[in-house]
């Protein structure tokens, strides 16, 4: 199904998106709608998506929402996001001991929003002080004893069965605030052509509608992992009013806590 209007003649819009499993429906829609002819698409880890938009190396990014205040002229330009109503499953604090026995936690180097969220939860929800550690590739192997790790994305799927405890951050946020959570949104750092944005959003909608088909086409990351359940139960793609309220509440909590991507080891 081709949605893209061939009359769009312009310089390609520079788009960067998260490279995780939860982004596949968006990518499927963009590619099957013919949008690739009108954008320069790169796939990056979340922190790199934010950096590119902040430094004007991209025009539009599916980026971690904690970095939105750092984006010059930031504007959310889509009614779609990477969100969760309760559990999200792929953003968790993993440990071999209960959280109140932890003394150290590694912070995922790929993350911005999840690191800030963890800090808020540790202070206000779990009310537990730990030493937060920066990380580098392979840090997941250091989960042992009283040292846990915040891990996001596809790497969490194997860790589900390798650690004794997994604390879902979106679920903890819901228990604390009563609100859903938004991890990433489509953010622009400049005005984009209205016609292009309309077709971009139509392409995203096509991808969400194609989840049943996509679930059959993608290879499972683990034999026990149900792709359609993940795309429909855990990940919520519509940026509805409730999720917008959750997003605004999160940004307000960050402002009050004075957390930035620098102080939060993001």
C-alpha positions as CSV (number, residue, x, y, z in Angstrom):
1,X,0.0,0.0,0.0
2,X,1.6,3.2,-1.2
3,X,0.6,6.3,0.7
4,X,3.4,8.7,-0.2
5,X,2.4,11.6,-2.5
6,X,5.0,11.6,-5.4
7,X,4.4,15.4,-5.7
8,X,6.5,16.0,-2.6
9,X,9.6,17.5,-4.1
10,X,12.0,18.7,-1.4
11,X,15.3,17.9,0.3
12,X,15.0,14.7,2.3
13,X,14.0,15.2,5.9
14,X,16.8,13.9,8.2
15,X,15.1,11.3,10.5
16,X,16.6,9.3,13.2
17,X,14.8,6.5,15.1
18,X,15.5,4.1,17.8
19,X,16.8,0.8,16.5
20,X,14.9,-1.5,19.0
21,X,12.3,-4.1,18.4
22,X,9.5,-1.8,19.6
23,X,10.2,0.6,16.7
24,X,9.7,-2.1,14.0
25,X,6.0,-1.2,13.3
26,X,6.9,2.4,12.7
27,X,9.8,1.4,10.3
28,X,7.5,-1.1,8.5
29,X,4.9,1.7,7.9
30,X,7.5,4.2,6.7
31,X,9.1,1.9,4.3
32,X,5.9,0.4,2.9
33,X,4.3,3.8,2.4
34,X,7.2,4.9,0.2
35,X,8.4,7.6,2.7
36,X,12.1,6.5,2.2
37,X,12.2,8.6,-1.0
38,X,11.6,11.7,1.0
39,X,13.7,11.2,4.1
40,X,17.2,10.3,5.1
41,X,16.7,7.7,7.8
42,X,19.2,6.5,10.3
43,X,18.8,4.0,13.2
44,X,20.5,4.7,16.5
45,X,20.4,4.0,20.2
46,X,18.1,6.4,22.1
47,X,20.8,8.6,23.5
48,X,22.3,9.1,20.0
49,X,18.8,10.0,18.6
50,X,18.6,12.8,21.2
51,X,22.2,14.0,20.5
52,X,21.6,14.2,16.8
53,X,18.4,16.3,17.2
54,X,20.0,18.6,19.9
55,X,23.1,19.2,17.7
56,X,21.0,19.7,14.5
57,X,22.3,16.6,12.8
58,X,18.7,15.5,12.4
59,X,15.4,17.3,11.7
60,X,13.1,14.8,13.3
61,X,13.8,12.1,15.9
62,X,12.0,9.3,17.7
63,X,13.8,10.3,20.8
64,X,13.8,9.8,24.6
65,X,11.5,12.3,26.1
66,X,13.8,13.3,29.0
67,X,15.9,15.1,26.5
68,X,13.1,17.2,25.0
69,X,13.9,20.3,27.2
70,X,17.4,20.3,25.6
71,X,16.2,20.4,22.0
72,X,16.1,24.0,20.6
73,X,12.5,24.8,19.3
74,X,11.3,21.3,20.3
75,X,7.9,20.3,19.1
76,X,6.1,16.9,19.2
77,X,4.8,16.4,15.7
78,X,3.0,13.1,15.8
79,X,0.2,11.4,17.7
80,X,2.3,8.3,18.0
81,X,5.0,7.4,20.5
82,X,6.7,4.5,22.4
83,X,4.6,4.3,25.5
84,X,3.2,1.9,28.1
85,X,-0.1,1.8,29.9
86,X,1.4,-0.3,32.8
87,X,4.1,-2.9,32.2
88,X,6.5,-2.2,29.3
89,X,8.7,-5.4,29.8
90,X,11.8,-4.0,28.1
91,X,12.8,-1.3,30.5
92,X,13.7,-3.0,33.8
93,X,16.0,-2.9,36.8
94,X,17.5,-6.4,37.0
95,X,19.1,-7.8,40.1
96,X,19.8,-11.0,42.0
97,X,18.6,-9.5,45.3
98,X,15.5,-7.4,46.2
99,X,15.8,-3.8,45.5
100,X,16.2,-2.6,49.1
101,X,19.2,-4.8,49.4
102,X,21.0,-3.2,46.4
103,X,24.0,-1.0,47.0
104,X,25.0,-0.3,43.4
105,X,23.1,0.0,40.1
106,X,24.6,0.3,36.6
107,X,22.9,2.8,34.4
108,X,22.3,1.7,30.8
109,X,24.6,3.9,28.6
110,X,22.0,3.7,25.8
111,X,19.3,5.4,27.9
112,X,18.3,8.9,28.8
113,X,14.6,8.8,29.8
114,X,14.9,5.4,31.7
115,X,17.9,6.6,33.7
116,X,16.0,9.7,34.8
117,X,12.9,7.7,35.5
118,X,14.9,5.2,37.7
119,X,16.3,8.1,39.7
120,X,12.9,9.5,40.4
121,X,11.5,6.1,41.4
122,X,14.5,5.3,43.7
123,X,13.9,8.6,45.5
124,X,10.1,8.9,45.6
125,X,8.7,5.4,45.1
126,X,11.2,2.8,46.4
127,X,12.8,5.4,48.8
128,X,16.1,3.6,48.6
129,X,19.6,5.1,48.2
130,X,22.2,3.4,46.1
131,X,25.4,4.3,44.3
132,X,24.7,4.8,40.5
133,X,27.4,3.6,38.2
134,X,28.0,4.6,34.5
135,X,28.2,1.7,32.1
136,X,29.8,0.5,28.9
137,X,29.0,-2.4,26.6
138,X,28.7,-5.7,28.4
139,X,27.7,-4.2,31.8
140,X,24.8,-6.6,32.0
141,X,27.3,-9.3,33.0
142,X,28.1,-7.4,36.2
143,X,24.7,-8.1,37.7
144,X,25.6,-10.0,40.9
145,X,25.2,-9.8,44.7
146,X,24.0,-6.4,45.7
147,X,24.8,-4.8,42.3
148,X,21.9,-4.5,39.9
149,X,21.6,-2.9,36.5
150,X,19.1,-0.8,34.6
151,X,18.8,-2.3,31.1
152,X,16.6,-1.2,28.2
153,X,15.7,-2.5,24.8
154,X,16.1,-6.0,23.3
155,X,18.8,-7.1,25.7
156,X,16.2,-7.3,28.4
157,X,14.5,-10.3,26.8
158,X,17.3,-12.8,27.7
159,X,17.8,-11.2,31.2
160,X,14.2,-12.0,32.1
161,X,15.2,-15.6,32.8
162,X,18.7,-14.9,34.1
163,X,18.0,-12.8,37.1
164,X,16.0,-13.4,40.2
165,X,14.4,-9.9,40.2
166,X,13.1,-7.7,37.4
167,X,11.5,-4.3,38.3
168,X,9.5,-2.9,35.4
169,X,10.0,0.9,35.5
170,X,6.8,1.7,33.6
171,X,4.8,-0.4,36.0
172,X,6.5,1.3,39.0
173,X,5.7,4.7,37.5
174,X,2.0,3.7,37.1
175,X,1.9,2.5,40.7
176,X,3.5,5.7,41.9
177,X,1.6,8.3,39.8
178,X,-1.5,6.4,38.4
179,X,-0.4,7.6,34.9
180,X,0.8,5.8,31.8
181,X,4.4,6.5,30.7
182,X,5.9,7.7,27.4
183,X,9.5,6.7,26.7
184,X,10.0,8.2,23.3
185,X,8.1,10.7,21.0
186,X,8.6,12.0,17.5
187,X,10.2,15.4,18.1
188,X,11.3,18.0,15.5
189,X,13.7,20.9,16.1
190,X,12.3,23.1,13.3
191,X,9.0,23.5,11.4
192,X,8.5,20.7,8.9
193,X,6.3,20.9,5.8
194,X,2.7,20.2,6.7
195,X,2.1,17.9,3.7
196,X,5.1,15.8,4.6
197,X,4.1,15.5,8.2
198,X,0.6,14.3,7.2
199,X,2.0,11.6,5.1
200,X,4.6,10.7,7.7
201,X,1.8,10.2,10.3
202,X,-0.3,8.2,7.8
203,X,2.7,5.9,7.3
204,X,3.1,5.4,11.1
205,X,-0.6,4.5,11.3
206,X,-0.1,2.0,8.5
207,X,2.7,0.4,10.5
208,X,0.6,0.1,13.6
209,X,-2.3,-1.4,11.6
210,X,0.2,-4.0,10.2
211,X,1.3,-5.4,13.5
212,X,-0.5,-8.8,13.0
213,X,1.4,-9.2,9.7
214,X,4.6,-7.9,11.0
215,X,4.5,-10.3,14.0
216,X,4.6,-13.2,11.5
217,X,7.4,-11.8,9.5
218,X,9.8,-10.9,12.2
219,X,12.1,-13.4,13.8
220,X,11.4,-13.9,17.5
221,X,14.2,-12.6,19.8
222,X,13.7,-15.7,22.0
223,X,11.6,-18.9,21.5
224,X,9.2,-17.9,24.4
225,X,8.7,-14.3,23.2
226,X,5.3,-13.5,21.8
227,X,5.8,-10.6,19.3
228,X,2.2,-9.7,18.8
229,X,1.6,-9.7,22.6
230,X,4.6,-7.4,23.0
231,X,3.4,-5.0,20.3
232,X,-0.2,-4.8,21.6
233,X,-0.1,-5.5,25.3
234,X,3.1,-3.9,26.5
235,X,3.9,-1.2,23.9
236,X,1.3,1.5,23.4
237,X,1.8,3.5,20.3
238,X,-0.9,6.1,20.4
239,X,0.0,9.4,22.1
240,X,-3.4,9.9,23.5
241,X,-4.5,12.4,26.1
242,X,-3.7,10.2,29.1
243,X,-0.2,9.6,27.8
244,X,0.3,13.2,27.2
245,X,-0.6,13.9,30.8
246,X,1.9,11.2,31.9
247,X,4.6,12.8,29.7
248,X,4.0,16.3,31.1
249,X,4.0,15.0,34.6
250,X,7.3,13.2,34.0
251,X,8.9,16.4,32.6
252,X,7.6,18.4,35.5
253,X,9.1,15.9,37.9
254,X,12.4,16.2,36.2
255,X,12.3,20.0,36.4
256,X,11.5,19.9,40.1
257,X,14.3,17.4,40.7
258,X,16.6,19.4,38.5
259,X,17.6,16.3,36.7
260,X,19.4,16.8,33.4
261,X,21.1,14.6,31.0
262,X,24.4,15.6,32.6
263,X,23.5,15.1,36.3
264,X,21.6,11.9,35.5
265,X,24.6,10.2,33.7
266,X,22.4,10.1,30.6
